[in-house]
């Protein structure tokens, strides 16, 4: 059985946000036994079928190590959602390679888009330790750090992955090299993915929802599946980044 007390680096990331790249970088630097790559407590219990309480693992590690790091990354919502859609398509639609572009777009819009990767891992990990999920992200440095005693919670962004070496050197005083590990060029859905990304247009009703978020026509009580997504965008994107992003998707 794995000795969890040796784990100092928890790559506790939502799916499709650069977690494989982070895990590979930390494992190469510090050794695989010192790193754990997870998405959620549920993933450990159900997907991995392991009876592990991740909070207890972190606490035990903090008793035996001088510092423990919980690392999370953010990715813009539509790119993350589309990436997740293609990554998992074979599980529900094993014949997807025969699908035409129109079929893929319809499948994405009707099933996947409204479940736009609503899960954000830091909301789970931070709440485990009663940390406030409100923060001021340092866009110049590319990260925010919170800590409880010797447990350090680091949040960064996939779009800043080119700066990860500098970011983690500043936070940890360690030189870590990162190389992209989820290379789409090797995926069997590459041609469909490229075609989808070049042709896909958001549905009008989704555009309208995000437009109203941007113009503040929706109140904080507005019941929308996209509301949490919008909250994360406001925390982790500058005003200019949000404006450019909404322009890119034809929302404003």
LODONU-291726 format. One line per field, with one value per residue (C-alpha): residue number from 1; x, y, z. Coordinates in steps of 0.05 Angstrom, whole numbers, m for minus. Example, Ala and Ser with C-alpha at 12.3 -4.5 7.8 and 13.67 -1.06 7.14 Angstrom:
nr = 1/2 .
c1 = 246/273 .
c2 = m90/m21 .
c3 = 156/143 .
% end
This chain:
nr = 1/2/3/4/5/6/7/8/9/10/11/12/13/14/15/16/17/18/19/20/21/22/23/24/25/26/27/28/29/30/31/32/33/34/35/36/37/38/39/40/41/42/43/44/45/46/47/48/49/50/51/52/53/54/55/56/57/58/59/60/61/62/63/64/65/66/67/68/69/70/71/72/73/74/75/76/77/78/79/80/81/82/83/84/85/86/87/88/89/90/91/92/93/94/95/96/97/98/99/100/101/102/103/104/105/106/107/108/109/110/111/112/113/114/115/116/117/118/119/120/121/122/123/124/125/126/127/128/129/130/131/132/133/134/135/136/137/138/139/140/141/142/143/144/145/146/147/148/149/150/151/152/153/154/155/156/157/158/159/160/161/162/163/164/165/166/167/168/169/170/171/172/173/174/175/176/177/178/179/180/181/182/183/184/185/186/187/188/189/190/191/192/193/194/195/196/197/198/199/200/201/202/203/204/205/206/207/208/209/210/211/212/213/214/215/216/217/218/219/220/221/222/223/224/225/226/227/228/229/230/231/232/233/234/235/236/237/238/239/240/241/242/243/244/245/246/247/248/249/250/251/252 .
c1 = 0/25/56/15/57/110/64/81/52/m22/m42/m114/m141/m206/m204/m174/m138/m65/m63/m24/29/34/37/91/133/129/139/201/230/212/195/129/119/119/61/m12/m56/m130/m191/m238/m256/m310/m259/m218/m277/m315/m269/m207/m247/m201/m226/m184/m203/m162/m167/m138/m82/m64/m66/m22/27/30/51/110/133/155/111/54/27/m43/m40/m98/m105/m160/m178/m227/m295/m313/m243/m244/m313/m298/m233/m269/m324/m274/m232/m291/m332/m310/m341/m413/m407/m357/m374/m361/m307/m363/m401/m407/m391/m465/m477/m419/m443/m514/m489/m445/m500/m555/m516/m448/m451/m501/m456/m398/m348/m383/m336/m278/m231/m206/m277/m274/m203/m206/m273/m245/m200/m251/m214/m252/m260/m256/m188/m152/m114/m46/m50/20/52/1/m19/m52/m30/m67/m41/m61/1/47/m6/m1/m58/m34/m80/m54/m80/m68/m60/1/32/90/106/96/171/178/114/133/204/178/127/171/241/248/267/214/210/142/127/56/33/m38/m15/m75/m31/m31/m106/m148/m200/m151/m182/m253/m229/m195/m256/m303/m262/m258/m333/m367/m412/m445/m521/m558/m589/m521/m492/m551/m539/m466/m483/m530/m478/m430/m481/m504/m576/m575/m576/m533/m594/m605/m615/m569/m524/m471/m471/m413/m374/m384/m362/m297/m285/m292/m242/m190/m193/m180/m235/m198/m189/m264/m283/m236/m260/m333/m316/m279/m342/m389/m424/m413 .
c2 = 0/69/110/173/208/218/260/334/358/348/365/376/403/403/363/393/450/427/378/325/376/399/327/307/368/356/281/290/340/307/235/202/180/252/273/256/275/279/317/306/263/231/213/175/138/121/126/98/55/74/84/146/209/261/312/261/245/319/328/266/291/359/326/291/345/416/441/411/442/437/461/480/511/550/546/588/553/538/513/469/443/426/392/350/333/303/270/231/222/150/130/147/146/93/103/178/173/163/225/285/354/372/310/327/399/376/325/376/429/383/343/372/448/458/416/462/430/463/431/474/433/489/500/429/430/499/486/422/466/522/570/627/617/691/718/772/739/770/775/803/745/693/661/667/631/616/575/542/530/490/472/519/525/551/572/589/590/546/608/625/556/588/623/563/552/624/621/559/583/645/607/546/568/507/501/458/445/435/402/395/324/325/333/334/317/245/240/196/251/306/321/324/367/417/420/429/486/523/518/517/576/582/576/643/628/615/678/717/689/710/777/790/770/819/876/858/846/782/788/746/704/688/613/594/533/581/627/593/593/668/677/640/681/745/720/694/738/812/858/864/788/778/829/799/729/747/782/720/678/729/746/821 .
c3 = 0/m17/39/35/87/34/m9/m5/m71/m85/m156/m137/m202/m241/m306/m369/m334/m342/m284/m323/m341/m268/m242/m291/m274/m199/m205/m248/m199/m133/m150/m163/m90/m67/m114/m118/m178/m163/m187/m127/m68/m110/m164/m113/m83/m147/m207/m172/m124/m67/4/20/57/21/78/127/77/73/148/160/108/141/207/174/124/137/80/39/m25/m55/m127/m172/m241/m277/m351/m391/m391/m464/m482/m420/m436/m509/m489/m437/m487/m536/m483/m456/m519/m529/m463/m482/m558/m580/m653/m651/m705/m756/m733/m778/m750/m745/m702/m655/m647/m632/m582/m548/m544/m519/m468/m451/m456/m399/m355/m373/m325/m267/m217/m192/m149/m104/m78/m50/m24/7/40/70/112/123/78/47/m28/m40/m61/m100/m156/m172/m248/m254/m216/m241/m175/m108/m45/20/77/142/183/137/85/25/m26/m93/m149/m218/m290/m350/m394/m351/m359/m397/m331/m285/m277/m253/m211/m172/m164/m129/m87/m69/m86/m130/m204/m237/m312/m344/m411/m439/m426/m456/m528/m575/m635/m611/m599/m645/m649/m671/m739/m710/m653/m699/m745/m685/m655/m722/m738/m670/m651/m583/m582/m579/m511/m480/m511/m482/m412/m412/m443/m385/m335/m367/m369/m298/m321/m280/m204/m159/m144/m218/m226/m283/m291/m316/m256/m219/m284/m289/m217/m231/m293/m252/m201/m249/m310/m315/m341/m407/m411/m399/m451/m503/m486/m494/m560/m584/m573/m604/m539/m539 .
% end
